[in-house]
Amino acid sequence: VQLQASGGGLVQTGGSLRLSCSVSGFDDDDYAIAWFRQAPGKEYEGISCFSSRSGSTWLTDSVRGRFTITSNSAKNTVYLQMNGLRPEDTALYYCVTEEVPETYFCSERTLPGDRWGQGTQVTVSS
């Protein structure tokens, strides 16, 4: 299984960025793709999730209303559209994926954690 993430950068407060994560190598269509982030000196934080079979999505409270997660039609690429960025969104963003059961639904407690991609830096200047 491989992941390829892209789309980080430097923006001013209130700006927008879109992160992309493509996955490949799964044997079937039951997997979840999530975005985690780690700000300097802080722990990893799961912020969004997409389920390939159910299409269910989840966003953590701190980004809901500003970020959206969508996928392509093949459901092997997810996009995290980040609007209204704030300095506290500055972090390394990681794409994470894992094979999941058919009944899987995204939630804070069921975030995937098996395979991590390389981090992509998002920096929001004040």
N, C-alpha and C positions, 0 to 999 in steps of 0.2 A: 504494500500500500504506500502510495506516495501523495504528498501534499505540496502544493505550490501556492504560496501566499504573495500578494503584492498590493501596492496602493498606498503605503504610508507616505508621510511627508510633513512639511511644516506649514501651518496655517495660522492666521490670526483668530482671535476670539470671535466666535460667530460664524466662522468659515465652515466649509464642508470638505469631506474626503470620502472616497469610496474604497473599501478594502475588498479584495477578491481572494477566494480560496478554491482551488481546484483539487479534487481528489481522484485517484485512479487506483486500480488494482484490486478492488473488492470483487469477490466471487458472485455476490448477488446485490440486490438493491436495498438491503436493510442496513443502513448506517446513519449515523448522526454526525453533523458537523457543527462545531461550536467555536466561538471566539472567546478567548481569555485575554486578559491584559495584566501587566505588572508595572506599576508605577515605581519610580525610584524609592527604595526603602520600604516598600509595601509588599504584601503577599499577592499571589495570583488571585485574580477576580474573574469569575465566569460572567460574561455579559450578554451572550446571545447563543441561540441554538436553532438548528434546522434539522428536521427528520426527513430522510429521503422518501420513505414509504408513505407516511401519514401526511407529510407536508406541514406538520405542526411546527410552530415556532415559539420562541420564548425570548424575552428581553428583560434584563434586570431593571429594577425600579429607577436607578440613577440615569439610565439612558432611554427609557421608554418615552416616546413622544419626540425624541430627537433622532434616534437611530432606527433604522429598519433593516430587516434581514430578508433577502429574497434569493431565489435560485434561478438558474437557467432551466430550459425545458427538460433537459436530460437529468436534472437534479444532481449533477456532479460538480457544480460550481455554485458557490454561494457568494452573495455580495452583502457587505455591511455598509449601508449608506449612512454616513455620520454627518448630521446637520447640527447647527447651533453648537459647535464645538467650544469647549471651555478649557481653561488651563488645567483643570483637574482631570481632563481626559488624556493628558500627556502620559504616555506609557509605551512599552513594547507590547504589541498586539500579536497574539499567537492563534493560529488556526489549529484546531484539534479534531480528530475524528476517531470513530470506533464503530465496529460492527455491533448492531443492536437487534433485539428480538422484533418480530413482526408487530407486536403490540406496543412498541415503544412510542412514548410521547415526550417531547421536550419539556423539561422543567428544571428548576434550580437544582433539584436533588438528583436528577438523572443525567447530568451533563457528561458527555464523553470525555475520556481522559487517556485513551490508550496510545494514540500516536499524535505527536506534536510536530508541527512544521516549524520552520525558522521564524523568528519574530520579525515584525516589521514596525519601525518606529513611527509613532504619531506624536508630533510636538505642536502644542497650541500656545502661541505667544499671547501675552496680555496686552 
